[in-house]
Amino acid sequence: MRHNKKFNHLGRKKAHRDALLANMTISLIMHKRIFTTLAKAKALRIYAEPLINRAKNDSMVNRRLVFSYLQNKEAVNELFREIANKIAERNGGYTRILKTGHRLGDNASMCFIELVDYNENMLKEKGAKKEGGRTRRSRRSKAAEAPAAPAAEAPAAE
């Protein structure tokens, strides 16, 4: 019975799964965005976010702990220098998953997973939305305008 076992094993043994997630985390840190399946992205988010959270406190203990998971000096340096500065005030939610559809061969759900503070397009749209005033739409305004328009056309037709 699998009571209370929620971890996705991704069809791999533990060593293979750990290597997969470590390599994907390194790619995410170095490239800021990767393209993968939805199941792997969800597993990666659970694996990577605690490591990214450790980077907020730049100490030797945290660097060694993150290095024990990733085994890549360049990725650890990038994480503790560049990424830690951008996420310093954020309290979690360092990654974003954007679904892109299904793969042709096996119909697997595909997506992008990216670091939130590194997508310039989303940051520009966020700033533009805040400048605009009203974001809610009500049905009343359309209902009020609809009867008024045919009434205005009726006298013009006569």
C-alpha positions in Angstrom: 0.0 0.0 0.0 1.2 3.5 -0.8 -0.4 5.4 2.0 0.9 9.0 2.4 3.6 8.6 -0.3 3.3 11.6 -2.5 6.7 11.8 -4.1 6.8 11.3 -7.9 9.4 8.6 -8.7 9.5 9.5 -12.4 9.9 5.8 -13.3 13.5 5.8 -12.1 15.6 4.4 -9.2 16.8 6.7 -6.5 20.3 7.3 -7.8 19.1 8.0 -11.3 16.4 10.3 -10.1 18.8 12.2 -7.9 21.2 12.6 -10.8 18.4 13.8 -13.2 17.1 16.4 -10.7 20.6 17.6 -9.9 21.5 18.0 -13.6 18.2 19.8 -14.3 18.7 22.1 -11.3 22.2 23.0 -12.7 20.7 23.8 -16.1 18.0 25.9 -14.5 20.5 27.9 -12.5 22.8 28.4 -15.5 20.2 29.1 -18.2 17.4 30.5 -16.1 14.8 28.6 -18.1 14.5 25.0 -19.4 12.0 23.1 -21.5 10.9 19.8 -20.1 7.9 17.6 -19.3 5.3 18.8 -16.7 6.0 15.8 -14.3 9.8 16.5 -14.3 9.2 20.3 -13.8 7.0 19.7 -10.8 9.6 17.3 -9.3 12.3 19.8 -10.1 10.5 22.6 -8.3 10.3 20.5 -5.1 14.0 19.7 -5.4 15.4 23.2 -6.5 13.4 25.7 -4.4 14.9 24.6 -1.0 18.4 24.9 -2.6 17.6 28.4 -4.0 16.3 29.3 -0.5 19.6 28.3 1.0 21.4 30.8 -1.2 19.8 33.8 0.6 22.3 33.2 3.5 25.7 33.1 2.0 27.7 31.0 4.5 30.2 28.2 4.1 27.8 25.7 5.6 25.1 26.6 3.0 27.6 26.6 0.1 28.8 23.1 1.1 25.3 21.8 1.6 24.2 23.0 -1.9 27.4 21.7 -3.5 26.7 18.3 -2.0 23.5 18.2 -4.0 24.7 19.8 -7.2 28.4 18.9 -7.5 29.0 21.9 -9.8 31.1 24.9 -8.7 30.0 27.2 -11.4 26.3 26.6 -10.6 26.9 27.1 -6.9 28.8 30.4 -7.6 26.0 31.6 -9.9 23.4 30.7 -7.4 25.0 32.4 -4.4 26.2 35.5 -6.3 23.7 36.5 -9.0 20.4 34.7 -8.1 20.6 35.3 -4.4 20.7 39.1 -5.0 17.6 39.0 -7.1 15.5 36.8 -4.7 16.7 38.4 -1.5 13.3 39.9 -0.7 11.1 37.0 -2.1 9.7 34.6 0.4 9.3 31.5 -1.8 8.0 30.8 -5.2 11.3 31.2 -7.0 10.2 29.2 -10.1 7.3 29.4 -12.6 5.9 26.7 -14.7 4.4 27.7 -18.1 2.6 24.9 -19.9 3.2 24.7 -23.7 1.1 21.9 -24.9 1.8 18.2 -25.7 4.8 16.5 -27.3 4.1 15.0 -30.8 5.6 11.6 -30.2 4.0 10.4 -26.9 1.6 13.2 -26.1 3.4 14.1 -22.9 2.6 17.5 -21.3 5.4 19.9 -22.0 6.3 23.1 -20.2 8.9 25.7 -19.5 10.2 26.1 -16.0 12.0 29.3 -15.2 13.3 31.5 -12.5 10.7 34.1 -11.7 12.9 37.2 -11.5 14.7 36.5 -14.8 11.8 36.8 -17.2 12.0 40.4 -18.5 8.8 40.0 -20.6 6.6 39.1 -17.6 8.2 41.8 -15.5 7.4 44.4 -18.1 3.8 43.2 -18.4 3.4 43.3 -14.6 4.6 46.9 -14.5 2.2 47.8 -17.4 -0.8 46.2 -15.7 -0.2 48.1 -12.4 -0.2 51.5 -14.3 -3.6 50.7 -15.9 -6.5 51.5 -13.8 -9.4 49.1 -13.8 -8.9 45.4 -14.3 -12.4 44.0 -13.4 -15.1 43.8 -16.0 -18.8 43.7 -15.2 -21.6 42.4 -17.3 -23.8 45.4 -16.5 -22.0 47.8 -18.7 -22.4 45.6 -21.8 -26.1 45.0 -20.9 -26.7 48.8 -20.5 -25.0 49.6 -23.8 -26.7 46.9 -25.8 -30.3 48.2 -25.6 -29.1 51.8 -26.2 -27.5 51.0 -29.5 -30.6 49.5 -31.3 -32.7 52.4 -30.0 -30.4 54.9 -31.6 -30.5 53.0 -34.9 -34.3 52.8 -35.0 -35.0 56.6 -35.5 -32.3 56.8 -38.1 -33.9 54.1 -40.2 -37.3 55.9 -40.3 
